[in-house]
Amino acid sequence: MDKVELHGKQGQNACDLDTGAQRFHRDDVSHAQCHNGDKDEDYNSDGSDDEARIHNGPCVLNYVRLAKTPARKYPSSLYALAHHIQQPKLPLLTRRFLHFQLQNNVDPNNDNVALPDLSGLPFSVFHSATSTFYAPSDLSGLGGMHSECIWSTPSWRKGPARYDTVFLEKDPEIPGMGGLHIGRVFLFFSFTYDGIKYPCALIQWYTTFSDRPDEDMRMWIVQPDFDADGERELEVIHAHCILRGAHLIPVYGRDHLPSDLHYTDTLNIFHAYYVNKYIDHHAFEIAF
């Protein structure tokens, strides 16, 4: 068995993935068994600061917390929320996620499996999360801890939407990008089921273009995943499976860019992206 753990501070649940031998697939992350969630999730960030910052907390590998305050003006019903944000697959994906949290030895994609009923539960939406990780080579606090904000909001600073990309831990025993996934967060949300709180993220997967970095740029190339209908390939994952934010650079073609192209459209119009390992020291240490 391959086992993936998302490490957090003492007392935080790990994110464990059980997969087939020699098999590393994005589905493994999406159905991470995180010890049945958290009974008392301590949201410690209000997402008001976009800048990376030092963190004077205990020395651990990393942990992620959703914003302290839920976003307003969102329906509390899962199905109404899916309609509100125009993500019709959200209820099914969330039920599959919870099913695997409760029964991690059963494939939730099996049509014969009875998925949990979430129709009567209240849901909360968050526009950001804080990732805190061990990065002594960068500007950090006591113990070498560094903190940054990950955004998933329909309007950032009263402007266009912002949906950040992130590193997701696939297997900590494999160094570099071989042990990581890239995803883009389209929603942070949480709900409580049977007394246990589940902080979640709705993400789109990115697949590596090759089994090695680009020879010229020395960076990995990834492509956003789409299903057979041309829609984004989405999954609901446990928020604790997020390692930190990722910075992507478009792989430009030979054609000129449209004169009216806005920077906020960058992650929507290109077919492939470099995973920028030069953005900071920590990224250079993990994305090789």
Backbone bond lengths (Angstrom), bond angles and torsions (degrees), N, CA, C in turn:
res aa  C-N    CA-C-N  psi(-1)  N-CA   C-N-CA  omega(-1)  CA-C   N-CA-C  phi
1 M - - - 1.452 - - 1.528 110.39 -
2 D 1.322 116.14 143.49 1.451 121.76 171.39 1.514 107.90 -97.55
3 K 1.300 115.93 137.33 1.459 119.54 -175.70 1.505 109.48 -127.46
4 V 1.344 116.48 127.19 1.447 121.72 179.40 1.507 108.43 -111.56
5 E 1.310 117.55 131.96 1.449 121.14 178.65 1.513 109.23 -125.30
6 L 1.302 116.12 130.59 1.448 121.53 171.66 1.511 106.27 -98.87
7 H 1.333 115.78 110.37 1.449 119.25 -172.61 1.519 110.32 -81.63
8 G 1.309 116.03 144.63 1.457 122.04 175.94 1.501 109.80 -137.26
9 K 1.321 115.73 -175.50 1.453 118.89 -179.94 1.527 108.95 -69.12
10 Q 1.318 115.15 166.02 1.459 120.31 -176.00 1.516 110.64 -56.02
11 G 1.324 115.49 128.58 1.455 120.67 179.78 1.508 113.09 98.21
12 Q 1.359 117.90 -14.96 1.465 119.22 178.19 1.516 109.03 -85.73
13 N 1.310 116.91 146.52 1.455 121.11 -177.29 1.511 111.31 -73.50
14 A 1.321 115.57 143.67 1.457 120.86 174.95 1.508 109.47 -84.97
15 C 1.324 114.42 161.85 1.463 120.64 179.17 1.514 107.18 -108.45
16 D 1.321 117.11 102.32 1.455 121.87 -173.83 1.518 110.62 -103.75
17 L 1.335 115.60 133.38 1.457 120.91 178.95 1.522 109.38 -119.13
18 D 1.314 116.64 129.13 1.454 121.31 175.02 1.516 108.51 -108.87
19 T 1.326 116.56 119.54 1.458 120.87 -177.01 1.517 109.25 -133.14
20 G 1.342 115.59 173.77 1.447 119.82 175.92 1.514 111.48 -71.74
21 A 1.320 116.83 154.96 1.449 121.39 -178.88 1.519 110.54 -60.55
22 Q 1.342 115.25 139.82 1.465 123.24 178.99 1.519 112.27 57.86
23 R 1.319 118.01 27.76 1.462 120.02 -178.63 1.519 109.13 -126.48
24 F 1.321 116.70 117.09 1.451 120.97 179.90 1.518 107.59 -124.25
25 H 1.314 115.62 106.76 1.454 120.79 -173.79 1.509 108.99 -135.10
26 R 1.332 116.51 151.51 1.462 119.86 -177.24 1.522 112.04 -60.21
27 D 1.356 117.50 -27.92 1.459 119.61 179.29 1.525 111.60 -60.08
28 D 1.336 116.70 -27.81 1.450 119.59 -179.82 1.522 111.08 -63.18
29 V 1.327 116.94 -40.13 1.453 120.34 179.41 1.512 110.67 -70.23
30 S 1.324 117.52 -41.68 1.461 120.32 -174.68 1.514 112.14 -62.24
31 H 1.329 117.62 -27.66 1.458 120.51 -177.94 1.521 110.92 -110.38
32 A 1.337 116.03 35.71 1.460 120.48 -179.28 1.515 111.29 -61.40
33 Q 1.317 114.89 134.08 1.461 120.20 176.28 1.514 107.68 -89.79
34 C 1.312 117.92 109.15 1.455 122.49 -174.90 1.520 110.54 -105.72
35 H 1.316 116.80 45.31 1.463 121.81 179.04 1.515 111.64 51.85
36 N 1.345 115.78 42.03 1.464 121.42 173.96 1.516 113.61 61.56
37 G 1.324 116.68 36.20 1.460 119.96 170.38 1.507 113.30 79.36
38 D 1.354 115.56 -156.72 1.451 122.84 -176.73 1.510 109.60 -127.87
39 K 1.309 116.21 133.30 1.453 119.78 178.85 1.517 112.11 -79.61
40 D 1.332 117.04 -19.66 1.458 119.56 178.99 1.513 108.86 -149.36
41 E 1.317 117.30 76.72 1.459 122.71 -178.75 1.515 109.81 -67.86
42 D 1.329 116.55 124.67 1.458 121.68 -176.61 1.520 109.37 -101.53
43 Y 1.308 117.20 92.64 1.454 120.83 178.26 1.516 108.18 -72.67
44 N 1.332 116.11 123.65 1.451 118.46 -171.73 1.510 113.80 -120.44
45 S 1.329 117.96 14.12 1.456 119.59 180.00 1.502 110.11 -140.23
46 D 1.312 115.77 139.59 1.455 118.93 176.30 1.510 111.75 -98.00
47 G 1.346 116.60 2.87 1.457 120.90 175.52 1.510 113.74 68.55
48 S 1.331 118.39 19.09 1.453 120.29 -175.90 1.513 112.86 -82.03
49 D 1.333 118.31 -13.58 1.452 122.05 -176.09 1.511 109.26 -114.31
50 D 1.322 116.60 118.71 1.460 120.36 -178.05 1.521 112.22 -85.17
51 E 1.330 118.17 -17.60 1.446 121.16 -173.99 1.525 110.95 -79.91
52 A 1.347 114.84 146.52 1.455 119.04 170.48 1.520 107.99 -66.30
53 R 1.326 116.85 149.16 1.443 118.98 -173.57 1.524 110.28 -150.46
54 I 1.332 114.49 162.34 1.452 119.62 176.91 1.518 109.10 -75.30
55 H 1.318 115.54 158.49 1.464 120.38 -178.62 1.518 108.03 -140.13
56 N 1.325 116.32 120.69 1.458 121.52 -176.76 1.524 111.82 -92.58
57 G 1.316 116.13 44.64 1.453 120.99 -179.98 1.515 111.39 -98.41
58 P 1.329 116.40 -174.14 1.465 120.81 179.93 1.522 111.26 -67.75
59 C 1.312 116.51 155.66 1.458 122.03 -178.14 1.525 109.80 -82.25
60 V 1.332 116.63 106.26 1.458 123.63 175.89 1.524 107.17 -135.80
61 L 1.327 117.80 172.06 1.461 119.73 -179.25 1.517 111.34 -69.72
62 N 1.320 118.06 -51.83 1.461 120.59 177.41 1.522 110.34 -174.91
63 Y 1.329 115.94 159.68 1.459 122.33 169.34 1.516 108.69 -157.58
64 V 1.318 115.94 156.83 1.464 122.71 -176.44 1.516 108.96 -126.95
65 R 1.342 116.68 135.80 1.459 122.43 176.20 1.524 109.17 -128.05
66 L 1.311 116.38 136.92 1.455 119.99 172.37 1.523 109.30 -70.81
67 A 1.340 115.84 161.77 1.457 120.82 -179.45 1.520 110.75 -55.85
68 K 1.331 115.82 152.28 1.461 120.66 -176.71 1.519 111.89 -67.73
69 T 1.342 116.65 -34.97 1.463 121.22 -174.93 1.525 110.41 -112.92
70 P 1.327 119.11 126.76 1.470 120.74 176.24 1.524 111.57 -64.67
71 A 1.326 115.26 151.40 1.466 120.41 175.80 1.523 109.71 -71.79
72 R 1.313 115.72 149.62 1.461 120.90 -178.30 1.526 111.23 -94.33
73 K 1.320 114.70 167.68 1.463 124.04 173.90 1.530 113.15 66.80
74 Y 1.322 115.97 31.55 1.462 120.62 173.07 1.524 108.97 -115.53
75 P 1.330 118.16 142.03 1.471 119.82 174.66 1.524 110.25 -62.24
76 S 1.314 116.81 146.73 1.465 120.40 178.52 1.523 112.28 -87.79
77 S 1.327 117.66 -18.07 1.458 121.78 177.44 1.525 110.06 -78.22
78 L 1.325 117.31 138.22 1.456 121.60 -179.42 1.518 111.82 -59.89
79 Y 1.316 117.72 -43.51 1.462 120.76 -176.39 1.530 110.99 -72.85
80 A 1.330 116.91 -37.59 1.463 119.88 175.46 1.522 110.48 -67.97
81 L 1.324 117.07 -36.31 1.461 121.19 177.13 1.522 110.91 -63.79
82 A 1.323 116.84 -43.69 1.464 120.68 178.53 1.522 111.12 -59.13
83 H 1.323 116.67 -41.36 1.466 120.67 177.74 1.526 110.64 -67.57
84 H 1.320 116.94 -39.58 1.466 121.60 -176.97 1.528 111.57 -64.03
85 I 1.322 117.77 -41.58 1.465 121.06 -177.56 1.525 112.09 -96.17
86 Q 1.324 116.97 5.17 1.461 123.11 177.56 1.533 112.12 59.02
87 Q 1.317 114.49 46.00 1.464 121.70 174.70 1.530 108.19 -126.12
88 P 1.329 117.77 79.15 1.474 120.73 -173.61 1.520 114.47 -62.29
89 K 1.325 118.44 -20.90 1.462 120.77 -179.12 1.526 112.77 -84.57
90 L 1.320 117.79 -5.71 1.459 120.44 -175.10 1.528 113.37 -56.61
91 P 1.340 120.39 -46.44 1.471 119.05 179.94 1.529 113.26 -59.17
92 L 1.328 117.16 -46.03 1.460 120.29 -179.52 1.526 110.93 -63.83
93 L 1.330 116.80 -44.41 1.461 120.22 -179.02 1.521 111.49 -64.51
94 T 1.328 116.41 -37.71 1.465 120.04 179.51 1.518 111.03 -69.00
95 R 1.315 117.33 -40.15 1.465 120.83 178.54 1.532 110.67 -66.17
96 R 1.331 117.01 -38.07 1.461 119.87 176.28 1.528 110.58 -64.52
97 F 1.334 115.50 -42.54 1.460 120.00 178.57 1.528 110.79 -58.21
98 L 1.329 116.59 -50.04 1.457 120.36 -177.99 1.523 111.22 -64.83
99 H 1.324 116.43 -37.79 1.467 119.42 178.94 1.521 110.68 -57.61
100 F 1.328 116.65 -43.95 1.460 118.76 -178.71 1.520 111.41 -72.28
101 Q 1.331 117.56 -30.30 1.456 119.36 174.05 1.530 111.27 -61.90
102 L 1.316 115.27 -36.76 1.461 120.21 -177.87 1.522 112.88 -86.63
103 Q 1.348 116.25 -34.46 1.462 121.60 -176.89 1.517 108.26 -134.69
104 N 1.328 117.01 76.81 1.458 119.68 -171.28 1.518 113.96 -74.60
105 N 1.328 118.04 -2.83 1.467 120.29 178.38 1.521 112.40 -98.29
106 V 1.343 116.80 8.43 1.460 121.35 -179.17 1.523 108.69 -122.79
107 D 1.321 116.24 135.68 1.460 121.08 179.72 1.525 109.81 -71.79
108 P 1.361 119.27 115.40 1.461 120.49 -178.91 1.518 113.26 -71.91
109 N 1.351 117.95 -12.84 1.457 120.75 178.69 1.527 112.19 -82.45
110 N 1.314 116.67 -5.94 1.461 121.41 177.82 1.527 109.25 -70.21
111 D 1.313 116.56 124.47 1.468 120.91 -176.76 1.521 112.67 -65.08
112 N 1.328 117.07 -19.20 1.461 120.33 -178.05 1.530 113.11 -87.37
113 V 1.329 116.83 -1.24 1.458 120.99 -178.91 1.523 109.81 -87.03
114 A 1.325 116.53 133.78 1.468 121.57 176.94 1.523 108.76 -83.12
115 L 1.332 116.60 114.24 1.460 121.60 -177.70 1.525 110.61 -85.39
116 P 1.334 117.94 152.19 1.466 121.02 179.93 1.526 111.85 -60.70
117 D 1.315 115.75 148.20 1.464 122.36 177.39 1.525 108.86 -90.99
118 L 1.328 117.26 118.47 1.462 122.21 -178.42 1.521 112.26 -113.17
119 S 1.316 117.12 13.15 1.464 120.89 -172.05 1.522 113.09 -64.58
120 G 1.335 118.65 -27.60 1.462 119.59 -176.14 1.511 114.69 -101.35
121 L 1.333 118.16 6.96 1.460 120.97 -175.71 1.523 111.75 -94.79
122 P 1.335 118.49 143.63 1.466 121.21 174.78 1.528 110.77 -81.48
123 F 1.326 115.71 140.86 1.459 122.55 179.12 1.526 109.50 -118.88
124 S 1.321 115.62 145.34 1.464 121.92 177.00 1.518 109.27 -118.50
125 V 1.334 116.39 141.44 1.464 123.06 -179.90 1.522 108.90 -110.12
126 F 1.326 115.97 143.71 1.458 122.03 178.90 1.527 108.67 -130.38
127 H 1.317 116.26 142.40 1.461 120.46 -177.55 1.526 113.08 -92.57
128 S 1.319 117.53 -2.87 1.460 119.18 -179.72 1.516 110.35 -159.28
129 A 1.309 114.06 167.05 1.460 122.42 172.36 1.520 107.27 -143.62
130 T 1.312 116.23 156.25 1.455 121.58 177.87 1.520 109.55 -110.07
131 S 1.324 115.52 125.41 1.459 121.39 174.69 1.522 108.49 -103.48
132 T 1.302 116.61 126.61 1.460 122.34 177.99 1.519 107.83 -119.92
133 F 1.324 116.36 126.51 1.460 119.25 -173.26 1.521 110.76 -146.26
134 Y 1.312 114.59 161.88 1.459 122.14 -177.86 1.520 109.30 -79.96
135 A 1.335 116.44 112.13 1.464 122.00 -177.88 1.522 109.36 -144.46
136 P 1.326 118.34 69.03 1.468 120.67 -176.22 1.515 114.15 -65.44
137 S 1.344 117.79 -19.27 1.463 120.33 179.13 1.517 112.40 -76.60
138 D 1.343 117.73 -19.36 1.459 122.42 177.20 1.524 109.40 -100.76
139 L 1.340 115.62 174.23 1.454 120.57 176.25 1.524 108.69 -58.76
140 S 1.315 116.84 117.58 1.458 120.08 -172.75 1.518 110.31 -144.19
141 G 1.320 114.93 168.58 1.449 120.83 -179.43 1.512 111.57 -95.46
142 L 1.329 115.93 -161.90 1.451 120.99 178.73 1.525 109.56 -60.47
143 G 1.306 115.84 132.27 1.456 120.19 -178.96 1.510 113.36 86.29
144 G 1.345 118.16 0.37 1.459 121.30 177.93 1.506 115.17 80.61
145 M 1.346 117.71 19.73 1.460 120.88 -177.07 1.524 111.54 -88.41
146 H 1.330 115.07 139.70 1.466 124.00 -177.40 1.524 107.89 -127.82
147 S 1.319 117.62 142.50 1.461 121.37 -175.81 1.518 110.09 -129.15
148 E 1.340 116.71 142.87 1.454 121.54 177.78 1.522 109.92 -145.57
149 C 1.324 115.12 157.98 1.459 121.24 -179.03 1.527 109.73 -99.49
150 I 1.317 116.58 135.05 1.462 123.45 175.00 1.523 107.31 -110.77
151 W 1.322 116.58 125.28 1.464 121.50 -173.40 1.525 112.22 -105.11
152 S 1.313 114.47 143.35 1.462 122.60 169.37 1.521 106.18 -147.57
153 T 1.317 115.24 87.16 1.459 120.24 -170.62 1.525 110.97 -139.89
154 P 1.326 118.24 142.13 1.471 120.96 178.80 1.516 113.16 -72.98
155 S 1.337 117.58 -12.61 1.464 121.17 177.67 1.520 108.63 -152.82
156 W 1.332 115.99 112.74 1.459 120.97 -179.32 1.521 108.94 -101.89
157 R 1.341 115.06 121.69 1.464 121.72 -178.96 1.528 111.64 53.59
158 K 1.326 114.68 44.62 1.461 123.65 177.49 1.526 112.57 64.09
159 G 1.322 116.70 20.22 1.454 121.50 179.31 1.515 111.17 -119.37
160 P 1.342 117.29 -150.29 1.470 121.25 -178.24 1.527 112.37 -65.69
161 A 1.311 114.64 171.51 1.464 121.13 179.66 1.526 110.92 -66.93
162 R 1.312 114.78 157.24 1.466 120.89 175.35 1.525 108.81 -140.78
163 Y 1.335 115.50 119.70 1.462 121.82 178.73 1.529 107.57 -127.63
164 D 1.310 116.38 102.35 1.458 122.10 -171.95 1.525 112.50 -74.89
165 T 1.322 114.71 158.14 1.460 122.06 173.42 1.523 109.30 -99.86
166 V 1.329 115.82 153.00 1.465 120.54 -173.41 1.524 111.14 -140.23
167 F 1.338 114.55 158.50 1.457 121.67 166.51 1.522 108.19 -87.58
168 L 1.329 115.90 136.32 1.461 122.35 175.63 1.524 108.06 -119.84
169 E 1.322 116.31 132.54 1.454 119.59 -176.01 1.523 110.83 -79.41
170 K 1.322 115.41 122.41 1.467 121.98 -179.83 1.525 111.17 -97.86
171 D 1.317 116.69 -48.86 1.462 121.06 179.23 1.526 108.43 -154.73
172 P 1.342 118.72 108.58 1.465 121.29 -177.44 1.520 113.24 -67.51
173 E 1.331 117.37 -13.38 1.459 120.35 178.60 1.531 111.66 -80.26
174 I 1.329 117.52 -15.34 1.463 121.64 179.34 1.523 108.30 -100.87
175 P 1.317 118.92 120.81 1.467 120.71 -177.57 1.522 112.24 -73.86
176 G 1.323 115.54 155.02 1.456 121.40 174.32 1.512 113.60 70.17
177 M 1.345 114.94 -157.23 1.459 121.00 -176.67 1.525 112.76 -67.59
178 G 1.318 117.65 -16.84 1.457 119.48 176.15 1.516 112.68 -62.38
179 G 1.326 116.87 -23.30 1.450 120.97 179.57 1.507 113.78 -105.74
180 L 1.349 117.09 14.52 1.461 121.18 -176.05 1.522 111.61 -130.40
181 H 1.314 116.08 155.79 1.459 124.37 167.66 1.528 108.25 -115.51
182 I 1.329 115.87 161.84 1.463 122.37 169.48 1.521 107.86 -116.35
183 G 1.319 116.52 136.80 1.459 121.73 176.84 1.518 110.31 -143.21
184 R 1.327 115.56 163.67 1.464 121.62 176.70 1.523 108.40 -119.99
185 V 1.319 116.27 128.43 1.462 121.51 -173.73 1.522 110.31 -88.63
186 F 1.336 116.49 120.07 1.461 121.53 177.67 1.525 112.83 -105.79
187 L 1.330 117.24 -6.13 1.463 119.21 177.05 1.522 109.27 -168.50
188 F 1.332 115.38 133.45 1.457 122.08 165.35 1.519 107.32 -105.79
189 F 1.317 117.18 131.40 1.460 119.42 178.69 1.524 109.37 -154.29
190 S 1.318 115.63 167.44 1.460 120.19 177.83 1.518 109.87 -146.06
191 F 1.309 115.19 158.06 1.462 121.85 174.99 1.523 108.02 -154.24
192 T 1.308 115.75 162.54 1.461 121.60 178.84 1.522 109.23 -116.80
193 Y 1.321 115.37 127.68 1.465 121.42 179.87 1.522 108.54 -129.15
194 D 1.320 115.91 123.52 1.461 122.18 179.32 1.532 111.35 54.61
195 G 1.338 115.87 40.47 1.453 121.47 176.62 1.510 115.59 80.79
196 I 1.319 118.30 4.62 1.463 122.48 -178.25 1.520 109.57 -117.62
197 K 1.325 116.24 131.02 1.458 121.29 -178.39 1.526 110.18 -91.36
198 Y 1.331 115.86 134.86 1.460 122.66 -179.91 1.528 109.94 -118.03
199 P 1.329 118.80 107.53 1.466 121.34 171.81 1.526 109.18 -82.84
200 C 1.324 117.49 126.46 1.466 121.22 -170.11 1.522 112.13 -129.43
201 A 1.315 114.34 164.55 1.459 121.89 173.49 1.522 108.71 -138.36
202 L 1.318 116.13 135.88 1.464 122.64 172.51 1.515 107.05 -94.94
203 I 1.320 117.26 115.69 1.454 119.85 -173.99 1.525 111.96 -124.92
204 Q 1.335 114.22 156.34 1.459 122.22 167.90 1.521 107.80 -102.61
205 W 1.320 116.40 135.07 1.459 120.95 -179.17 1.529 111.69 -81.35
206 Y 1.331 114.89 149.86 1.462 123.15 170.20 1.527 107.50 -121.74
207 T 1.322 116.62 136.15 1.456 122.19 -178.35 1.521 110.10 -108.69
208 T 1.326 117.15 139.62 1.459 120.55 177.50 1.525 109.97 -67.44
209 F 1.327 115.34 140.08 1.458 122.19 -176.17 1.524 111.29 -74.65
210 S 1.327 116.49 -28.89 1.458 121.54 -177.32 1.527 108.48 -144.11
211 D 1.331 115.60 176.88 1.459 119.65 177.82 1.520 112.16 -93.18
212 R 1.344 116.16 12.88 1.460 120.88 177.73 1.527 109.02 -154.42
213 P 1.323 118.17 161.80 1.470 120.35 178.97 1.524 111.69 -64.92
214 D 1.324 115.33 160.55 1.460 121.32 175.98 1.529 109.71 -61.33
215 E 1.330 116.83 134.74 1.463 120.79 -174.81 1.519 112.47 -65.41
216 D 1.320 117.81 -34.50 1.459 120.73 -176.92 1.526 112.58 -82.64
217 M 1.327 116.61 -46.35 1.461 120.85 -174.80 1.526 113.04 -89.49
218 R 1.335 117.06 -16.23 1.465 121.85 -177.49 1.529 112.25 60.30
219 M 1.325 115.83 28.30 1.460 121.54 176.15 1.524 108.97 -126.94
220 W 1.317 115.84 149.99 1.453 120.75 175.98 1.524 110.42 -71.49
221 I 1.326 116.06 147.03 1.462 122.08 175.77 1.526 108.30 -110.49
222 V 1.319 115.62 132.88 1.464 121.10 178.07 1.525 109.67 -125.65
223 Q 1.322 115.29 156.38 1.460 122.43 178.18 1.522 109.60 -127.14
224 P 1.335 118.11 138.87 1.470 120.02 175.69 1.516 110.50 -67.65
225 D 1.313 116.90 141.11 1.460 122.32 -177.23 1.523 111.21 -92.14
226 F 1.336 115.06 139.84 1.461 122.39 177.16 1.522 108.50 -131.62
227 D 1.336 115.92 150.31 1.458 119.56 179.41 1.525 110.63 -84.19
228 A 1.325 116.56 -174.16 1.462 121.59 -176.28 1.521 112.74 -63.36
229 D 1.324 117.24 -23.20 1.466 121.64 179.65 1.521 112.63 -92.17
230 G 1.323 117.29 5.11 1.453 120.73 -179.61 1.517 113.93 80.69
231 E 1.338 117.23 10.59 1.461 121.34 177.77 1.530 109.78 -91.81
232 R 1.326 116.10 156.17 1.456 120.49 179.64 1.536 111.26 -58.34
233 E 1.320 115.74 137.45 1.463 121.50 175.63 1.525 107.91 -80.50
234 L 1.320 116.52 106.63 1.458 121.93 -171.46 1.524 111.61 -112.96
235 E 1.321 115.47 152.89 1.462 122.39 172.94 1.526 108.11 -146.72
236 V 1.316 115.67 153.78 1.459 121.42 169.57 1.522 107.38 -99.17
237 I 1.335 116.57 127.67 1.462 121.91 179.97 1.524 109.38 -125.23
238 H 1.313 116.10 164.53 1.458 121.50 172.95 1.527 108.28 -73.82
239 A 1.321 117.35 135.91 1.463 120.87 -177.39 1.521 112.26 -60.81
240 H 1.328 117.29 -25.73 1.458 120.22 -179.35 1.520 112.57 -70.41
241 C 1.323 118.22 -9.69 1.460 121.10 177.47 1.526 112.24 -81.04
242 I 1.332 117.39 -8.00 1.461 121.64 178.05 1.520 109.07 -80.45
243 L 1.319 116.19 131.84 1.458 121.37 178.04 1.527 111.29 -88.16
244 R 1.330 116.76 -54.17 1.461 122.88 -178.39 1.518 108.04 -172.25
245 G 1.330 116.81 177.53 1.450 121.13 176.91 1.522 111.72 -72.27
246 A 1.338 115.93 151.86 1.463 122.24 177.11 1.523 109.07 -121.79
247 H 1.332 116.39 143.11 1.465 121.61 178.00 1.521 109.09 -109.51
248 L 1.334 116.35 121.84 1.461 121.85 -178.99 1.520 110.53 -109.61
249 I 1.329 115.56 142.31 1.464 123.22 177.67 1.521 108.11 -117.22
250 P 1.326 119.32 129.53 1.466 120.00 -178.89 1.528 112.70 -60.16
251 V 1.316 116.06 145.71 1.459 121.89 168.93 1.523 105.77 -89.65
252 Y 1.308 115.99 103.81 1.463 120.71 -173.85 1.530 110.98 -78.05
253 G 1.320 115.67 143.61 1.456 121.38 176.07 1.518 111.37 -89.92
254 R 1.309 116.25 -160.80 1.459 121.67 -178.36 1.526 112.66 -89.27
255 D 1.319 116.95 -16.21 1.463 120.31 -177.39 1.522 111.24 -81.13
256 H 1.344 114.63 157.21 1.460 120.34 175.89 1.524 109.84 -73.00
257 L 1.305 115.99 146.70 1.454 120.51 176.22 1.518 109.95 -75.76
258 P 1.328 118.36 145.90 1.469 120.72 176.99 1.525 110.80 -58.51
259 S 1.302 116.62 141.09 1.467 120.80 -177.88 1.522 112.41 -66.29
260 D 1.329 117.12 -23.38 1.458 120.19 -178.68 1.533 112.64 -97.06
261 L 1.324 117.50 12.72 1.458 120.57 -180.00 1.520 110.30 -68.04
262 H 1.332 116.28 129.49 1.457 121.57 178.35 1.525 109.18 -103.57
263 Y 1.325 116.01 146.79 1.462 119.45 -175.62 1.528 112.67 -60.86
264 T 1.325 116.80 -25.77 1.465 119.84 -179.56 1.527 112.48 -70.85
265 D 1.337 117.43 -11.95 1.466 121.34 178.42 1.526 112.72 -93.29
266 T 1.326 117.15 0.05 1.459 121.05 -172.28 1.523 113.12 -55.72
267 L 1.319 117.60 -43.37 1.465 120.76 -177.17 1.520 113.25 -80.06
268 N 1.331 116.66 0.88 1.465 120.22 -176.98 1.522 114.14 -108.17
269 I 1.333 118.34 -19.84 1.465 119.05 -169.27 1.520 114.76 -113.21
270 F 1.321 119.03 -18.65 1.459 120.35 -178.38 1.529 110.18 -91.07
271 H 1.319 114.79 154.79 1.463 120.40 -175.74 1.528 113.04 -91.08
272 A 1.329 117.38 -19.87 1.460 120.85 -177.99 1.525 109.20 -151.11
273 Y 1.342 114.79 157.27 1.461 120.61 -175.18 1.527 110.31 -143.45
274 Y 1.340 115.08 145.45 1.453 120.42 169.41 1.526 109.17 -82.04
275 V 1.319 116.79 139.25 1.464 121.09 171.17 1.524 106.66 -85.25
276 N 1.321 116.36 108.20 1.459 122.09 -171.33 1.530 110.98 -75.89
277 K 1.312 115.50 99.74 1.466 119.78 178.60 1.524 111.71 -84.04
278 Y 1.342 117.02 -5.02 1.462 120.75 -178.76 1.529 112.77 -94.39
279 I 1.336 118.00 3.96 1.451 120.98 -176.53 1.528 111.46 -67.36
280 D 1.333 117.70 -32.42 1.468 121.69 174.68 1.527 108.57 -162.10
281 H 1.327 115.84 173.61 1.459 120.04 -176.16 1.528 112.18 -63.75
282 H 1.318 116.27 -41.19 1.462 119.44 -177.21 1.521 111.32 -64.07
283 A 1.345 117.20 -42.89 1.461 120.66 177.29 1.528 110.83 -60.78
284 F 1.328 116.69 -38.63 1.463 120.72 179.12 1.530 110.79 -64.50
285 E 1.323 115.62 -32.28 1.461 120.33 -177.79 1.529 113.21 -77.50
286 I 1.346 117.31 -22.32 1.469 118.81 -175.21 1.524 113.64 -110.83
287 A 1.339 118.66 -23.09 1.474 121.04 -171.50 1.518 111.86 -105.58
288 F 1.326 117.45 42.44 1.464 119.85 179.43 1.525 110.91 -95.20
